[in-house]
Amino acid sequence: MQAYRAYYEDGRIVTLGNPAIPEGSELIVTVLEESIAKSRAERQREAFKRFMMAMENTPPLPPEFDEVIKERVNITREIDL
């Protein structure tokens, strides 16, 4: 018998880490009293903080970008892939 840590979120069990559990394995689920999962609001707050840090550490766009946007150029059509 092998034990794995996990939490319950949005109707499914999410394992911590990436354990290799063979397909078709029979499981015994034990619900602990403590809650290790963060609330949706906490996860959103953390994501927003990461976004703000990334924005603060991103250099400004080059002046050419403003010129392209000012001319209302559709960038997706101008890129030759």
Beta strands, then each sheet from edge to edge (+ up, - down):
strand 1: 6-9
strand 2: 12-15
sheet 1: 1+ 2-
end
